[in-house]
Amino acid sequence: MKIDTIDRFLKKIAIIAIIFISATILPAQRRTAKSLDHELAIAPLSASSPAGDDIKMPARVRVELQKGINSARQAMRKKKCAALFGDLSNAGFRTVFDLLNTYADNNLIRAGKLDANGSRFRNEDVGATTVAGMGSFTNAKGVLQSASVITINQKGFYFTSRMSDSNDVTSVKGHGFEGLDMSGIRGAVIIHELLHAMGRIPNDSVELLNDRGKQSIANSELVRRTCFR
């Protein structure tokens, strides 16, 4: 075989090899369903829980959480609503929107059948719980900062719109959501829990206070009157 013939043969092999390697390493980029879900989510598709388990929320759940975030953000545009949070600089946040975005972007607002302590929710009437010190985020100075974790009850009225007695939560009077539609209720739940995370409203644990939810209703009523009227 002549030298020029061998040279052409080797070049063909090299071209075929390059095409094969390129096809293996650089496949066509596609927007998968998971990619779209991630864009709608307020948290990564998979994150570590305090117990070390993966948190994987269904797409529908992530979308409903995002609706609550959007509703809360809209309500926080009202000066009197933002004023409930007071000065957040000592907590490392510039504004209420910085607080909301930080919690959303760092998986500090999530949904589940268990709270951040691994405890089951009492029933469908519990919208969410906030557990201090169970999460963290990197602040503007690049320092890891401790944070609360807000868990929305996946079986609660936030998602089902139903209370434990099967009544529609939008029709229930005297529970802090009177006159609100589901968009408002979801936003109110998020704001309520963020206020707990910042220590701006009293602890309303029914188990701790044994008050049949009176303090929780009072806190919800404060949010309703201030942010959604």
N, C-alpha and C positions, 0 to 999 in steps of 0.2 A: 504494500500500500504506500502510495506516495506521501511525502511529508505534508503537502497542502491538503490532500484528501483527509489525512489523519487530523489535521488542524481543524478542518470544517466539521468533522465528526465529533471532535471534543467540544467544539463550540455549541453544537446542537444539544449534546448531553448537558452542558452547563446551563443552557437556556431552559431546557425541560426541568432541570433540578431547581432553578430559581423560581419558575412558575409554580412548581409543586410546593416548595417551601413557603412562598408567598401566600398560596391558597390555604395552607395550614395555619400560618401565624396570623394572617390578616383576613379573617373571614368578613363577609359583608356585615356591617353594623345594623342591627335591627332594634326597633323600639318594642320591647316585649311588654306583655301585660303587667309584669312586675315593675318595669320601669315606670309605667303610667301610674300604677298604684303608689309607688314611692313618691311621685311628684304630688300626689293628692294627700299623702300622709303627713302627720305632724311628727312622726317618729320613724326611725329606720325600720326596714322590714324585719330585721332581726337584731335584737339587742339583749344584753345580759340583765337579768333580774337580780335583785339582792341575793337570791338563793343560788345564783349562778346558772339558771336555766335560760334558754332562749325565749324571748317574748316574740311571738309571731301572731299578729292580729289579722283577722280576715279583712279583705279590702273594704267590705261594707262598713266594718267597725271603724277603720281609719277615716273613711269618708265622713261618717257621722261625727267623729271627733273633730275633724277639720271644720265642719259646719259650726260646732260650738266655739271653736277658736275664732272663726270669722265673726260670729255674732258678738262675742266678748270684745273683740277689737273695735267693732263699730260702736258698742255702748261706751267703751272707754274714751271715745272722742269727746264725750260730754265732760266738761270741766269738773262738775260736781261728782261724777263717777270716779274720775282719775284722782280727785282729792281724797277719796276714801283711803288711798294707799299712802298718802302723806309723802314725806321726803324719803326717797328710796336710795339715795346716794350711799348711805352707810351700809346698805345691803349689796352695794356694787352695781346698781342699775341706774341708768340715766333718766329713764322715763318709764311709765307703765307699759309702753309698747316694747321697750327693751326687755322688761321683765317677762311679758307674754311671749315674745319671740325666743328669748333664751330658754324658757321652760319648754316651749314647743320644739325647738331645734335640738334639745338635749334629752329627749325621751323622758322628760319629767312630768309630762301629762300623758297618761296611757289609759288603756281600758283592760279590764280583766275580771275574772270571777273571784279573785283573791286580791286583797290589798297588798301594799308593799311589805307588810309584816308577814304575809302568807296566811292571813286570817280571812275567813269567809265573810261576805257581807250578810248582815242580819236578815234582810229581805229586800224586796223590790223597791221599798220606800226610801232606801238609802241611795242617794244619787252618786255620792263619791266620798272618798276619804283622803286625807292628807297626812302623811307620816314624815316627821322631821328627820333630817340627817340621813336619809336612805338613798340619796342621789348626789350627783356632783356635776359641775361644769367648769370649763376653763374661762376665767374672767378676762376682762380687757387687758389686764397686766400679765396675762399668761400663767396665772396661778390657779391651781385646781381648788375650787370652792365648794364646800358642802351645800347641799340643797335638799328641800323637801321633795317627796314624790307624791303626785296627785294621781289617784287611780279612780277612774269612772267605773261604776258598777255595770258590768256588761249585761247583767240580767235585770238592771233597774230601769226606772222610768225614763232616764235619759235616752235610752235606745228603744224601749218598748212603748213609751208614752202611757204605760199603765202602772197604777199603784198595786199594792199587794191585795187589795179588795177588788181588783179588776176595773176600778173606775179610771176614766181617762184623766191624766194629771192636769190637763188644761181646764178641766171642769171642776176641780177640787178647790174649795174655798178655805181660807185660813191656814194655808201651808206655805205661804211666801211666794206663790207663783200665780196668784189670781190675776186673770186678765191677760196673761202671756200666752203666746202660741209656742209651739215646740222650738222654734228658732230662738225665741227669747229665753225660754227655760234652759236650753242647753248653754246659752251664753251666760245666764245667771249662775248656773252651776260652776262653770269655769271661773268666773269672777269670785264667787263665794270661796272656792278652794284656794285661789291665789291670795286672797285676803288672809286666809288661815296660814298659808305658807309664809307670809310676811308678818304674821302676828298682829294683824290689824283688827281682828274681830275675836270675841271670846271663844274659848274651846266649847264645842257643843256636842261632845260625845255623850250619847244617851247612856252608854254603859257606865261612864264616869259620873255623870250628873244625876242619872236616874230621874229625869224630868219629863219623860215621854216626848222628848223632842222639842220642848218649848224654846230652848236657846237656839237650836238649829233653825226653827221657824222664824225666830226674831232676827237672826242673821240673814236669812233668805229674804225676809221682808225689807230689811235695810237695803239690800242689793236691788230688789225690785223697785222700791220707791226712788232710790237715788240714780239708778242707771237705766231704768226702762220705763220711766214716766215722763 
